[in-house]
Amino acid sequence: MPSIRALKRLADSRPPPPQPPAAAEEEEESPPQHSSCSSSSPPWPAPSPAYPLRDFPGREAAALCGAFRDNVRWLLNRWGPVPAPAPAPSAAADAAASPARRAFLADDRARAVVPIVAVEVLAASSPAPLCELCRCAGWSHHWVSKRRYHFIIPADANWDQHFGTDVLLGRDDHLLHGLIHSNGFGHLVSLRGREGGSTSLSGRDLMDIWDRLCSALRVRAVSLVDLSRKHSLDLRLLLGVVNGETWFTRWGYCLARGSFNVSPATYAAALEALAFLHVDHLRSRHVRRVVTVYRRLSNKPLTSVREFLRCLLDWKHHEPPLSPPPAKQCPWLPFLLPKPCPMKREVQPRQGQQCKRFEDAVDLAHCRFSKSRLLHAAEVVVAKLLEHGNDAEMTRQALRDASRGDIGDTGLLDFVIKSVGDTIVGNHVVRRLPNATTRILQFSLEECEEPVQMDVEVEHPSPEARWAGASVDVERDLRAVYRAMVKALSDAAQAVLDCKHWVKCWGLGDESDDQLRFLAEWQPQPWEADDLTRPMPAGEIVVVPLHTSIGELLVEAEHALRDTYCFFEEFHAEKLDGITGEKWDPVVLGGAESGDTIGVHGHGADMETGLRCEGGLDAWEVRCVCGAQDYDGERMVVCDMCGVWHHTRCVGIEDSVSVPPLFLCILCGGELMGPILKDALVT
């Protein structure tokens, strides 16, 4: 790992970007560079440190043991200020945001220096003091924090630009944007890797940076909304079915809550139903052909959707070139070249009969129908047998009548029914056996455990066979299987897509040092409790030495509440619950252990302030037909009579349709229309 000094020299030696001919003011806005041949370019600010990319935020930060509100101040004091741009005559500086701080991440592999910017925003002077992300995450009952810290890695094109804090926070093209409140609860706002335009940092690199930063600063919890998509596919559904977990799970994120009242048990059951769905239940001609192709290429049965999607993803990551390399042959000594030795493997059916694939049997048959029509008709016949049941039997006439609606040509249908017996169609063997009692021919299906009639080159494969899979379009096939899976189990797929709120929680971590950590929770007076309409949030972290007295802990708890929340600006603590003894007695002798929650009694909480809870003073009453009783970030509409909120999707309002000017819920609409309908029926 290179030293910090070497990484700084690497950052200083980075060549400046080409400057177009412009005015002198535009040249001053570009980042200054160190140069040995030019003394007119001012250097970067010396206080801005440079960290190794994979060691950020440094070993000193990793050893921090205080609460987040203290750790983040320690870190930002070591970062350098961002050079402010020239103030525009018509724009005023954002009074809520303090000057931004900056550090650099040096990647010795890509020889790139990446800036990371931190902006501190005061809630009291912010135009939007309440956090909408907290409401969506289920934290609307949290006290409003005094400060918010934005950690931003700008887009590649903006690395050399100097924006004001208001402009920087207003942009939505950052590679990484995280927000952490002073109480240690935060949100991952946006993440854009190479798919989002990053040239040097992948999505995994950005997540590693964010996760190490949160761990070093002792963040308590971070929420995110997983809306990641790739090639029109929702990754939380695709990766959930394939791996049983999402992309963010590898960093410890778990499901926090589901929209539309989807519970974790419902989410797990939906994932299991989609993962173990049989591929033969996917009603798509293209998918059935794709299944046959990949079964031959992988030499695996691929019975479930999970197995099939895993095969497609593996094939995508190890996809061979689009054209086979030219085979070099010796024209003079052909007898010295090794000859391929193919070996046939066949499934041995019952009663000693040999079965082969229907498409191979079609090649040997001489008829007036094209091969594509014959294969389609065979797939229809198998589908009708599957609808009748895997173990059930159908007579020839019943099978003909069932397939007649999909195959209009009776001659084609009769030829296929006559030829499909004891052949392989897809992953099933079609049996045609006489009934032991009536002697009438009956058709049934059997599972085919492995591909049949597949040529396997035991040794010395030919170049054509080695590159046989080069013509498949994995992206197209993956999209087709994904859409067929969603269509087959639409309710289960929608339940998985509705679970997009994820969270990672960090513990107190009090086992690694000799500090005592407590959660200081405010205990309201009876008249104060009557004015609270939301549940009490978790207490604030207080870190004290091992030899701290009860009186010193009381002072630290008061300072923690006053320093963190707007609600406790003038709060004075009087006594503690959960610890017995006098103020001069040690805490360790008072009956409390590290990690316990202690109650803080006092006076001075500002019950009149509007900056009490992140959800605001107005308590929304949510009582949707889906069972949801809290705001989950989805589109909602309020009943104009009772004031109860409902999801627009649950009441039949499409997302593309605007909310009607007058809306009545089912209960209010029934109460209003009941007497009218009764009078109409009487008259």
C-alpha positions as CSV (number, residue, x, y, z in Angstrom):
1,M,0.0,0.0,0.0
2,P,1.6,3.3,-1.0
3,S,2.2,5.9,1.7
4,I,0.1,9.1,2.0
5,R,3.1,11.2,0.9
6,A,3.4,9.1,-2.3
7,L,-0.3,9.5,-3.0
8,K,-0.1,13.2,-2.5
9,R,2.8,13.3,-5.0
10,L,0.6,11.2,-7.4
11,A,-2.3,13.7,-7.0
12,D,0.1,16.7,-7.6
13,S,1.5,15.1,-10.7
14,R,-1.9,14.6,-12.4
15,P,-1.9,16.7,-15.6
16,P,-4.5,19.4,-15.7
17,P,-7.5,19.0,-18.1
18,P,-7.3,20.8,-21.4
19,Q,-8.6,24.3,-21.2
20,P,-10.7,25.8,-24.0
21,P,-10.0,29.4,-25.0
22,A,-12.2,31.4,-22.7
23,A,-12.3,34.4,-20.4
24,A,-9.9,34.7,-17.5
25,E,-12.8,34.2,-15.0
26,E,-13.5,30.7,-16.5
27,E,-9.9,29.8,-16.2
28,E,-9.9,30.7,-12.5
29,E,-12.8,28.3,-11.8
30,S,-10.8,25.2,-12.9
31,P,-9.0,23.4,-10.0
32,P,-5.5,24.6,-9.5
33,Q,-2.7,22.2,-10.1
34,H,0.9,21.8,-8.9
35,S,3.4,22.5,-11.7
36,S,7.1,22.7,-11.6
37,C,7.3,24.8,-14.8
38,S,4.6,27.3,-14.0
39,S,4.3,29.5,-10.9
40,S,1.0,31.1,-11.9
41,S,-1.1,28.1,-10.9
42,P,-1.9,28.1,-7.2
43,P,-1.6,24.7,-5.5
44,W,-4.5,22.8,-4.0
45,P,-5.2,23.7,-0.4
46,A,-2.6,22.1,1.8
47,P,-5.1,21.0,4.6
48,S,-7.0,18.7,2.2
49,P,-5.7,15.2,2.9
50,A,-5.3,12.4,0.4
51,Y,-6.3,8.9,1.5
52,P,-5.6,5.6,-0.2
53,L,-8.9,4.6,-1.9
54,R,-9.0,1.3,-0.1
55,D,-7.9,2.6,3.2
56,F,-10.4,5.5,3.5
57,P,-11.1,7.2,6.0
58,G,-7.8,6.2,7.5
59,R,-6.6,4.2,10.5
60,E,-7.0,7.1,12.9
61,A,-10.7,7.4,12.0
62,A,-11.2,3.6,12.3
63,A,-10.0,3.9,15.9
64,L,-12.7,6.5,16.9
65,C,-14.7,5.4,19.9
66,G,-17.1,8.4,20.5
67,A,-20.6,9.0,19.3
68,F,-21.2,10.0,15.7
69,R,-21.7,13.7,16.5
70,D,-18.2,13.9,17.9
71,N,-16.5,11.6,15.4
72,V,-17.8,13.5,12.4
73,R,-16.5,16.8,13.8
74,W,-13.1,15.3,14.4
75,L,-12.9,14.0,10.8
76,L,-14.1,17.2,9.1
77,N,-11.6,19.3,11.1
78,R,-8.9,17.4,9.3
79,W,-10.3,18.0,5.9
80,G,-9.5,21.1,3.9
81,P,-12.0,23.7,2.8
82,V,-13.3,23.7,-0.7
83,P,-12.4,26.8,-2.7
84,A,-15.6,28.9,-3.1
85,P,-16.5,30.1,-6.5
86,A,-16.9,33.7,-7.3
87,P,-20.3,34.8,-6.0
88,A,-22.9,35.6,-8.6
89,P,-24.5,39.0,-8.3
90,S,-28.0,37.6,-8.5
91,A,-27.5,34.6,-6.2
92,A,-27.1,34.6,-2.5
93,A,-25.2,32.0,-0.5
94,D,-27.1,29.3,1.3
95,A,-27.2,30.4,4.9
96,A,-28.1,26.9,6.1
97,A,-25.0,25.2,4.8
98,S,-21.5,25.8,6.2
99,P,-18.5,25.9,3.9
100,A,-17.8,22.5,2.4
101,R,-14.9,20.4,3.4
102,R,-12.9,18.2,1.0
103,A,-10.5,15.3,0.9
104,F,-9.1,13.2,-1.9
105,L,-9.1,9.5,-2.5
106,A,-6.1,8.3,-4.5
107,D,-6.4,5.1,-6.5
108,D,-3.0,3.8,-7.5
109,R,-4.4,1.2,-9.8
110,A,-6.4,3.6,-12.0
111,R,-4.0,6.5,-11.3
112,A,-6.9,8.8,-10.4
113,V,-7.6,11.2,-7.6
114,V,-11.2,11.3,-6.6
115,P,-12.6,14.2,-4.5
116,I,-15.1,13.6,-1.7
117,V,-16.9,16.6,-0.3
118,A,-18.7,17.0,3.0
119,V,-21.3,19.7,3.6
120,E,-22.9,20.5,7.0
121,V,-26.4,21.8,6.9
122,L,-28.2,23.4,9.9
123,A,-31.8,22.3,10.2
124,A,-33.0,25.5,11.9
125,S,-32.0,27.7,9.0
126,S,-32.7,25.2,6.2
127,P,-35.7,25.8,3.9
128,A,-36.6,22.2,4.3
129,P,-35.8,21.3,8.0
130,L,-37.8,18.0,8.0
131,C,-36.4,14.9,6.3
132,E,-38.6,13.2,3.8
133,L,-36.3,10.2,3.7
134,C,-36.9,9.6,7.4
135,R,-40.6,9.5,6.8
136,C,-40.2,6.9,4.0
137,A,-37.8,4.8,6.2
138,G,-40.3,4.7,9.1
139,W,-38.4,7.2,11.2
140,S,-41.0,9.9,11.2
141,H,-41.0,9.7,15.0
142,H,-37.3,10.7,15.3
143,W,-36.5,14.0,16.9
144,V,-35.3,16.6,14.3
145,S,-31.5,16.7,14.4
146,K,-29.7,20.1,14.5
147,R,-27.3,19.2,11.8
148,R,-27.1,17.0,8.7
149,Y,-23.9,15.9,7.0
150,H,-23.9,15.3,3.2
151,F,-21.0,13.2,1.9
152,I,-20.7,13.6,-1.9
153,I,-18.5,12.2,-4.6
154,P,-19.4,14.4,-7.7
155,A,-19.7,13.1,-11.2
156,D,-16.5,12.7,-13.2
157,A,-17.2,15.8,-15.2
158,N,-17.6,17.9,-12.1
159,W,-14.3,16.9,-10.3
160,D,-12.6,20.1,-11.6
161,Q,-15.6,22.4,-10.9
162,H,-16.1,24.5,-7.8
163,F,-19.7,24.7,-6.9
164,G,-21.4,26.5,-4.1
165,T,-22.9,24.4,-1.4
166,D,-26.4,25.2,-2.5
167,V,-25.7,24.2,-6.1
168,L,-23.8,21.1,-5.0
169,L,-26.7,19.9,-2.9
170,G,-29.2,20.6,-5.6
171,R,-27.5,18.4,-8.2
172,D,-28.7,14.8,-8.8
173,D,-25.8,13.5,-10.9
174,H,-23.4,12.6,-8.0
175,L,-21.7,9.2,-8.1
176,L,-22.2,8.9,-4.3
177,H,-24.5,11.0,-2.1
178,G,-25.1,10.0,1.5
179,L,-26.8,12.0,4.3
180,I,-26.3,11.4,8.0
181,H,-28.1,13.2,10.8
182,S,-26.2,14.2,13.9
183,N,-28.0,11.5,15.8
184,G,-26.2,8.9,13.7
185,F,-29.2,7.8,11.5
186,G,-28.6,8.4,7.8
187,H,-29.7,7.6,4.3
188,L,-27.9,6.5,1.1
189,V,-29.5,9.0,-1.3
190,S,-27.9,7.9,-4.6
191,L,-25.2,5.6,-6.0
192,R,-24.0,5.5,-9.6
193,G,-21.3,3.2,-10.7
194,R,-20.1,2.5,-14.2
195,E,-23.6,2.3,-15.4
196,G,-24.2,5.8,-14.2
197,G,-21.2,7.3,-16.0
198,S,-18.3,6.6,-13.6
199,T,-15.1,5.9,-15.4
200,S,-12.8,5.0,-12.5
201,L,-15.1,3.8,-9.6
202,S,-17.4,0.9,-9.8
203,G,-20.6,0.6,-7.8
204,R,-18.8,-1.9,-5.5
205,D,-16.0,0.6,-4.9
206,L,-18.5,3.3,-4.0
207,M,-20.4,1.1,-1.6
208,D,-17.1,0.0,0.0
209,I,-16.2,3.7,0.5
210,W,-19.6,4.5,2.0
211,D,-19.6,1.4,4.3
212,R,-16.1,2.1,5.7
213,L,-17.0,5.7,6.3
214,C,-20.2,4.8,8.2
215,S,-18.4,2.1,10.2
216,A,-15.5,4.4,11.2
217,L,-17.8,7.3,12.3
218,R,-20.0,4.8,14.2
219,V,-23.2,5.5,12.4
220,R,-26.2,3.9,14.0
221,A,-28.4,3.0,11.0
222,V,-28.5,3.8,7.3
223,S,-31.6,3.3,5.1
224,L,-31.8,3.2,1.3
225,V,-34.5,2.7,-1.4
226,D,-33.4,0.0,-3.8
227,L,-34.6,1.1,-7.2
228,S,-31.6,-0.3,-9.1
229,R,-32.2,-1.4,-12.7
230,K,-30.1,-2.7,-15.4
231,H,-31.2,-3.2,-19.0
232,S,-34.9,-2.6,-17.9
233,L,-34.6,-5.3,-15.3
234,D,-35.2,-4.7,-11.6
235,L,-32.2,-6.0,-9.9
236,R,-33.9,-6.5,-6.5
237,L,-36.2,-9.0,-8.2
238,L,-33.7,-10.6,-10.5
239,L,-30.9,-11.1,-7.9
240,G,-33.5,-12.0,-5.2
241,V,-34.7,-14.9,-7.3
242,V,-31.2,-16.0,-8.3
243,N,-29.3,-15.6,-5.0
244,G,-32.1,-15.2,-2.5
245,E,-30.7,-11.7,-1.6
246,T,-30.2,-8.3,-3.2
247,W,-27.0,-6.6,-4.3
248,F,-26.9,-4.5,-1.1
249,T,-27.1,-7.6,1.2
250,R,-23.4,-8.3,0.9
251,W,-22.8,-5.1,2.9
252,G,-25.2,-6.1,5.6
253,Y,-28.4,-4.4,4.5
254,C,-31.7,-6.2,5.3
255,L,-35.3,-5.6,4.6
256,A,-36.6,-2.8,6.8
257,R,-40.2,-2.6,5.6
258,G,-42.3,-3.3,2.6
259,S,-44.6,-0.9,0.8
260,F,-48.3,-1.7,0.7
261,N,-48.0,-3.6,4.0
262,V,-45.9,-6.4,2.5
263,S,-44.4,-8.3,5.5
264,P,-40.9,-10.0,5.5
265,A,-42.7,-13.4,5.6
266,T,-44.7,-12.5,2.5
267,Y,-41.5,-11.3,0.8
268,A,-39.7,-14.6,1.6
269,A,-42.6,-16.7,0.4
270,A,-42.8,-14.7,-2.8
271,L,-39.1,-15.1,-3.5
272,E,-39.3,-18.9,-2.8
273,A,-42.3,-19.2,-5.2
274,L,-40.6,-17.4,-8.0
275,A,-37.2,-19.2,-7.4
276,F,-38.7,-22.7,-7.5
277,L,-41.2,-22.1,-10.3
278,H,-40.8,-24.8,-13.0
279,V,-39.5,-23.5,-16.3
280,D,-42.1,-25.5,-18.2
281,H,-44.8,-23.3,-16.6
282,L,-43.4,-20.2,-18.4
283,R,-46.0,-19.7,-21.2
284,S,-43.7,-18.3,-23.9
285,R,-42.6,-20.0,-27.1
286,H,-39.3,-18.1,-27.1
287,V,-38.6,-19.2,-23.6
288,R,-39.3,-22.8,-24.3
289,R,-36.9,-22.7,-27.2
290,V,-34.3,-21.0,-25.1
291,V,-34.7,-23.6,-22.4
292,T,-33.9,-26.3,-24.9
293,V,-30.8,-24.5,-26.2
294,Y,-29.3,-23.8,-22.8
295,R,-30.0,-27.3,-21.5
296,R,-27.9,-28.6,-24.4
297,L,-25.2,-26.1,-23.9
298,S,-24.9,-26.5,-20.1
299,N,-25.6,-30.3,-20.0
300,K,-27.9,-29.6,-17.0
301,P,-31.6,-30.3,-16.5
302,L,-32.4,-26.6,-15.5
303,T,-35.8,-27.4,-14.1
304,S,-36.4,-24.3,-11.8
305,V,-36.4,-20.6,-12.7
306,R,-33.5,-20.1,-10.2
307,E,-31.3,-22.7,-11.9
308,F,-32.1,-21.3,-15.3
309,L,-31.4,-17.7,-14.4
310,R,-28.2,-18.7,-12.7
311,C,-27.2,-20.5,-15.9
312,L,-27.9,-17.4,-18.0
313,L,-26.0,-15.1,-15.7
314,D,-23.0,-17.5,-15.6
315,W,-23.1,-17.8,-19.4
316,K,-23.3,-14.0,-19.7
317,H,-20.2,-13.5,-17.5
318,H,-18.2,-16.2,-19.4
319,E,-19.7,-15.6,-22.8
320,P,-17.4,-16.7,-25.6
321,P,-16.5,-14.4,-28.6
322,L,-19.2,-13.8,-31.2
323,S,-17.2,-15.6,-33.9
324,P,-15.1,-18.7,-33.5
325,P,-11.4,-18.3,-34.0
326,P,-10.0,-19.7,-37.3
327,A,-8.9,-23.3,-37.0
328,K,-5.3,-23.9,-38.1
329,Q,-5.0,-27.1,-40.0
330,C,-1.9,-28.6,-41.5
331,P,-2.5,-29.4,-45.2
332,W,0.6,-31.7,-45.4
333,L,0.0,-34.0,-42.4
334,P,-3.7,-34.5,-41.9
335,F,-3.3,-38.0,-40.7
336,L,-1.4,-36.7,-37.6
337,L,-4.3,-34.5,-36.4
338,P,-6.4,-36.1,-33.6
339,K,-9.9,-37.1,-34.5
340,P,-12.8,-36.2,-32.3
341,C,-14.5,-39.1,-30.5
342,P,-18.1,-38.2,-29.8
343,M,-20.1,-40.2,-27.2
344,K,-23.9,-40.3,-27.3
345,R,-25.8,-40.3,-24.0
346,E,-29.5,-41.2,-24.1
347,V,-32.2,-41.5,-21.5
348,Q,-33.4,-45.0,-21.2
349,P,-37.2,-44.9,-21.1
350,R,-39.5,-47.5,-19.7
351,Q,-40.1,-50.8,-21.5
352,G,-36.8,-50.6,-23.2
353,Q,-38.0,-48.1,-25.8
354,Q,-35.5,-45.6,-27.2
355,C,-36.7,-42.0,-27.2
356,K,-35.3,-39.0,-29.1
357,R,-36.1,-35.4,-29.5
358,F,-39.1,-34.4,-31.5
359,E,-37.0,-32.0,-33.6
360,D,-34.7,-34.8,-34.6
361,A,-37.6,-37.0,-35.5
362,V,-39.0,-34.2,-37.6
363,D,-35.8,-34.0,-39.6
364,L,-36.1,-37.6,-40.6
365,A,-39.8,-37.3,-41.5
366,H,-41.0,-36.3,-44.9
367,C,-44.1,-34.1,-44.7
368,R,-45.5,-31.0,-46.2
369,F,-45.3,-29.0,-43.0
370,S,-42.4,-26.8,-42.0
371,K,-40.3,-27.6,-39.0
372,S,-41.2,-24.5,-37.1
373,R,-44.9,-25.3,-37.4
374,L,-44.3,-28.8,-36.2
375,L,-42.3,-27.7,-33.2
376,H,-44.9,-25.1,-32.3
377,A,-47.7,-27.7,-32.5
378,A,-45.7,-30.1,-30.3
379,E,-45.3,-27.4,-27.7
380,V,-49.0,-26.8,-27.7
381,V,-49.7,-30.5,-27.2
382,V,-47.3,-30.7,-24.3
383,A,-48.8,-27.5,-22.8
384,K,-52.3,-29.1,-22.9
385,L,-50.9,-32.2,-21.2
386,L,-49.3,-30.1,-18.5
387,E,-52.6,-28.3,-17.9
388,H,-54.3,-31.6,-17.5
389,G,-51.7,-32.7,-14.9
390,N,-48.2,-34.2,-15.0
391,D,-49.4,-37.7,-13.9
392,A,-52.8,-37.6,-15.7
393,E,-53.5,-39.4,-19.0
394,M,-55.5,-38.1,-21.9
395,T,-57.0,-40.0,-24.8
396,R,-56.1,-39.1,-28.3
397,Q,-59.5,-37.5,-28.9
398,A,-59.4,-35.5,-25.7
399,L,-55.9,-34.2,-26.5
400,R,-57.0,-33.3,-30.1
401,D,-60.0,-31.4,-28.8
402,A,-58.0,-29.5,-26.3
403,S,-55.3,-28.5,-28.8
404,R,-57.8,-27.6,-31.6
405,G,-58.3,-24.1,-30.3
406,D,-54.6,-23.2,-30.7
407,I,-53.9,-25.2,-33.9
408,G,-56.3,-24.5,-36.7
409,D,-54.8,-26.9,-39.3
410,T,-56.3,-30.3,-38.4
411,G,-53.9,-32.1,-40.7
412,L,-51.0,-30.6,-38.9
413,L,-52.5,-31.5,-35.5
414,D,-53.2,-35.1,-36.5
415,F,-49.6,-35.5,-37.8
416,V,-48.1,-34.2,-34.7
417,I,-50.2,-36.3,-32.4
418,K,-49.3,-39.4,-34.4
419,S,-45.5,-38.5,-34.3
420,V,-45.1,-37.1,-30.8
421,G,-45.3,-40.4,-29.0
422,D,-42.1,-41.5,-27.2
423,T,-40.3,-38.3,-28.1
424,I,-38.7,-35.5,-26.0
425,V,-40.4,-32.1,-26.2
426,G,-38.7,-29.5,-24.0
427,N,-38.0,-31.2,-20.6
428,H,-40.7,-33.9,-20.9
429,V,-41.0,-37.3,-22.5
430,V,-44.4,-37.7,-24.3
431,R,-45.7,-41.3,-23.7
432,R,-48.3,-42.9,-25.9
433,L,-49.4,-46.2,-24.4
434,P,-52.6,-48.3,-24.6
435,N,-54.9,-48.5,-21.6
436,A,-54.6,-51.9,-19.9
437,T,-58.4,-52.3,-19.7
438,T,-59.9,-50.4,-22.7
439,R,-56.9,-50.8,-25.0
440,I,-57.4,-47.1,-26.1
441,L,-54.2,-45.1,-26.7
442,Q,-53.5,-42.5,-24.0
443,F,-50.9,-39.8,-23.8
444,S,-49.0,-38.8,-20.7
445,L,-45.8,-36.9,-19.7
446,E,-42.7,-37.9,-17.8
447,E,-39.9,-35.7,-16.5
448,C,-36.7,-35.8,-18.5
449,E,-33.9,-35.7,-15.9
450,E,-31.1,-34.7,-18.3
451,P,-30.7,-33.7,-22.0
452,V,-30.9,-36.5,-24.5
453,Q,-29.1,-37.2,-27.7
454,M,-26.4,-34.6,-26.9
455,D,-23.1,-35.0,-28.5
456,V,-20.3,-34.7,-25.9
457,E,-16.8,-34.5,-27.2
458,V,-14.8,-36.6,-24.8
459,E,-11.4,-35.5,-26.1
460,H,-10.0,-33.3,-28.8
461,P,-13.1,-31.2,-29.4
462,S,-13.4,-29.5,-32.8
463,P,-13.3,-25.7,-32.9
464,E,-16.9,-25.6,-34.1
465,A,-18.1,-27.6,-31.1
466,R,-15.9,-25.6,-28.7
467,W,-17.6,-22.3,-29.8
468,A,-21.1,-23.7,-30.3
469,G,-22.7,-21.2,-27.8
470,A,-21.3,-18.1,-29.5
471,S,-24.4,-17.3,-31.3
472,V,-26.8,-17.1,-28.3
473,D,-28.0,-13.7,-27.2
474,V,-27.9,-13.9,-23.4
475,E,-29.3,-10.4,-22.8
476,R,-32.3,-11.1,-24.9
477,D,-32.9,-14.5,-23.4
478,L,-32.5,-13.1,-19.9
479,R,-35.1,-10.4,-20.5
480,A,-37.5,-13.0,-22.0
481,V,-37.2,-15.3,-19.1
482,Y,-37.6,-12.4,-16.6
483,R,-40.8,-11.2,-18.3
484,A,-42.2,-14.7,-18.5
485,M,-41.5,-15.3,-14.8
486,V,-43.3,-12.0,-13.9
487,K,-46.2,-12.9,-16.1
488,A,-46.5,-16.4,-14.6
489,L,-46.5,-15.2,-11.0
490,S,-47.4,-11.6,-11.2
491,D,-48.6,-11.3,-7.6
492,A,-45.4,-12.8,-6.2
493,A,-43.3,-10.6,-8.4
494,Q,-45.2,-7.5,-7.4
495,A,-44.7,-8.4,-3.7
496,V,-40.9,-8.6,-4.2
497,L,-40.9,-5.3,-6.1
498,D,-42.8,-3.6,-3.3
499,C,-40.0,-4.4,-0.9
500,K,-37.5,-1.7,-1.6
501,H,-36.8,-0.1,1.8
502,W,-33.6,-1.6,3.2
503,V,-31.5,-0.7,6.3
504,K,-28.2,-1.6,7.9
505,C,-27.9,-1.2,11.7
506,W,-24.6,-0.9,13.6
507,G,-24.5,-1.9,17.3
508,L,-22.9,0.2,20.0
509,G,-19.6,-1.7,19.6
510,D,-18.7,-1.3,23.3
511,E,-16.8,-4.6,23.4
512,S,-13.6,-3.2,21.8
513,D,-12.6,-0.6,24.5
514,D,-13.0,0.3,28.1
515,Q,-15.6,3.1,27.5
516,L,-19.1,3.0,28.8
517,R,-22.0,3.6,26.4
518,F,-25.5,4.3,27.3
519,L,-28.7,5.4,25.5
520,A,-30.1,8.5,27.1
521,E,-33.9,8.6,26.6
522,W,-35.9,11.6,27.5
523,Q,-38.8,10.9,30.0
524,P,-41.5,13.5,29.5
525,Q,-43.7,14.9,32.2
526,P,-47.4,13.8,32.2
527,W,-48.5,17.0,30.6
528,E,-45.8,16.7,28.0
529,A,-46.7,13.1,27.2
530,D,-50.3,14.1,26.4
531,D,-49.0,16.4,23.7
532,L,-46.9,13.7,22.0
533,T,-48.8,11.9,19.2
534,R,-45.9,9.7,18.0
535,P,-44.0,6.9,19.7
536,M,-40.8,7.7,21.5
537,P,-37.6,7.3,19.4
538,A,-34.5,5.6,20.6
539,G,-32.3,7.3,23.0
540,E,-29.1,9.3,22.2
541,I,-25.7,7.7,22.6
542,V,-23.6,8.9,25.5
543,V,-20.0,7.7,25.8
544,V,-18.2,8.2,29.1
545,P,-15.0,6.8,30.7
546,L,-15.1,3.8,33.0
547,H,-14.6,5.8,36.2
548,T,-17.4,8.4,35.5
549,S,-19.7,9.3,38.3
550,I,-23.5,9.5,38.2
551,G,-23.4,13.3,38.2
552,E,-21.0,13.4,35.3
553,L,-23.2,11.0,33.4
554,L,-26.2,13.3,34.0
555,V,-24.2,16.3,32.6
556,E,-23.1,14.3,29.6
557,A,-26.7,13.1,28.9
558,E,-27.9,16.7,29.0
559,H,-25.2,17.8,26.7
560,A,-25.9,15.0,24.2
561,L,-29.6,15.9,24.0
562,R,-29.0,19.6,23.7
563,D,-26.2,19.2,21.2
564,T,-28.1,16.8,18.9
565,Y,-31.7,17.9,18.7
566,C,-33.6,21.1,18.2
567,F,-36.3,20.0,20.5
568,F,-33.9,20.0,23.5
569,E,-32.2,23.3,22.9
570,E,-33.0,24.6,26.4
571,F,-33.3,21.3,28.1
572,H,-32.0,20.9,31.7
573,A,-31.5,17.4,33.1
574,E,-32.4,16.8,36.7
575,K,-32.1,13.0,37.4
576,L,-31.6,9.6,35.8
577,D,-33.6,6.5,35.8
578,G,-32.0,3.1,35.8
579,I,-29.0,4.0,38.1
580,T,-29.1,4.2,41.9
581,G,-26.8,6.1,44.1
582,E,-25.6,9.6,44.8
583,K,-24.2,12.0,42.2
584,W,-20.6,11.4,43.3
585,D,-21.0,7.5,43.2
586,P,-19.3,5.7,40.3
587,V,-21.7,4.6,37.5
588,V,-20.4,1.0,37.6
589,L,-21.7,0.7,41.2
590,G,-25.2,2.1,40.3
591,G,-26.5,-1.1,38.8
592,A,-26.3,-0.1,35.1
593,E,-24.2,-1.8,32.5
594,S,-22.7,-0.5,29.3
595,G,-25.4,-0.6,26.6
596,D,-28.3,0.0,28.9
597,T,-31.0,2.6,28.3
598,I,-31.2,5.2,31.0
599,G,-34.1,7.6,31.4
600,V,-33.4,11.3,31.7
601,H,-35.9,13.5,33.6
602,G,-35.8,17.3,33.3
603,H,-37.5,20.4,32.0
604,G,-37.0,22.8,29.2
605,A,-38.1,20.8,26.2
606,D,-39.6,23.1,23.6
607,M,-43.1,21.8,23.1
608,E,-44.0,24.7,20.9
609,T,-41.4,24.3,18.2
610,G,-42.3,23.0,14.8
611,L,-38.9,21.1,14.7
612,R,-40.0,18.3,17.0
613,C,-40.3,15.2,14.8
614,E,-39.1,14.4,11.4
615,G,-42.6,13.7,10.3
616,G,-43.9,17.1,11.4
617,L,-46.5,18.0,13.9
618,D,-49.4,16.8,11.7
619,A,-49.9,13.1,12.4
620,W,-51.1,11.5,9.2
621,E,-53.8,8.9,9.7
622,V,-53.1,6.1,7.2
623,R,-55.6,3.3,7.0
624,C,-55.4,1.7,3.6
625,V,-57.3,-1.3,2.4
626,C,-53.9,-3.2,2.0
627,G,-53.4,-2.9,5.8
628,A,-50.8,-0.1,5.8
629,Q,-51.0,2.2,8.8
630,D,-48.0,4.4,8.1
631,Y,-46.6,6.4,5.2
632,D,-44.2,4.3,3.1
633,G,-43.2,6.7,0.4
634,E,-45.8,5.5,-2.1
635,R,-48.3,7.8,-3.9
636,M,-51.3,8.4,-1.6
637,V,-54.7,10.2,-1.7
638,V,-56.7,11.6,1.2
639,C,-60.4,11.1,1.7
640,D,-62.1,14.5,1.7
641,M,-64.6,13.4,4.3
642,C,-62.7,11.5,7.0
643,G,-59.2,12.7,6.3
644,V,-57.7,9.2,6.1
645,W,-54.9,8.5,3.6
646,H,-55.0,5.6,1.1
647,H,-52.6,4.3,-1.6
648,T,-53.8,5.4,-5.0
649,R,-52.9,2.0,-6.4
650,C,-55.1,0.3,-3.8
651,V,-58.1,2.5,-4.6
652,G,-57.8,1.9,-8.4
653,I,-56.1,5.2,-9.4
654,E,-53.3,4.5,-11.9
655,D,-49.9,6.2,-11.5
656,S,-50.4,8.0,-14.9
657,V,-53.7,9.4,-13.8
658,S,-54.0,12.5,-11.7
659,V,-55.7,12.4,-8.3
660,P,-59.4,13.5,-8.6
661,P,-60.3,16.8,-7.0
662,L,-62.9,15.0,-4.8
663,F,-62.2,11.6,-3.4
664,L,-64.2,9.5,-0.9
665,C,-63.0,6.3,0.6
666,I,-65.1,3.1,0.6
667,L,-66.5,3.7,4.1
668,C,-67.4,7.3,3.5
669,G,-68.7,6.6,0.0
670,G,-70.9,3.9,1.3
671,E,-72.3,6.0,4.1
672,L,-73.1,8.8,1.6
673,M,-74.6,6.7,-1.1
674,G,-76.4,4.3,1.1
675,P,-79.4,6.5,1.9
676,I,-79.6,7.7,-1.7
677,L,-79.7,4.1,-3.0
678,K,-82.2,3.1,-0.4
679,D,-84.6,6.0,-1.4
680,A,-84.2,5.1,-5.0
681,L,-85.1,1.5,-4.4
682,V,-88.1,2.5,-2.3
683,T,-89.5,4.9,-5.0
